[in-house]
Amino acid sequence: MDAVVRQGRWSERYAAFAAGNLAGAGIDVFSPEPPLTDNPLFTLQNVIVAPHMAANSRESLDRAALTVTRNLLSVLDGAPRREYVVNREALGGQKP
């Protein structure tokens, strides 16, 4: 199963979906965002298109809010959680 489709390969994917070589896909990320309304993927019966927020359930939003709050508090306490820091070099010699 091809779970991630990289930008710039949609024409190849379209051909594969249209020919039936790929069973189908659920897509919620496009470049550009929002997608152009004439995107040929929108014409296919085996492609489901959702807004780039398809996973926004009440539970996922609650989990995200809790994670953000915990991360902010850890930074304010002087003990940021390194696993959530993208630019870890900014932390200097701080321990995780």
Secondary structure, 3 states (H helix, E strand, C coil): CCCCCCCCCHHHHHHHHHHCCCCCEEECCCCCCCCCCCCHHHHCCCEEECCCCCCCCHHHHHHHHHHHHHHHHHHHCCCCCHHHCCCHHHHCCCCC
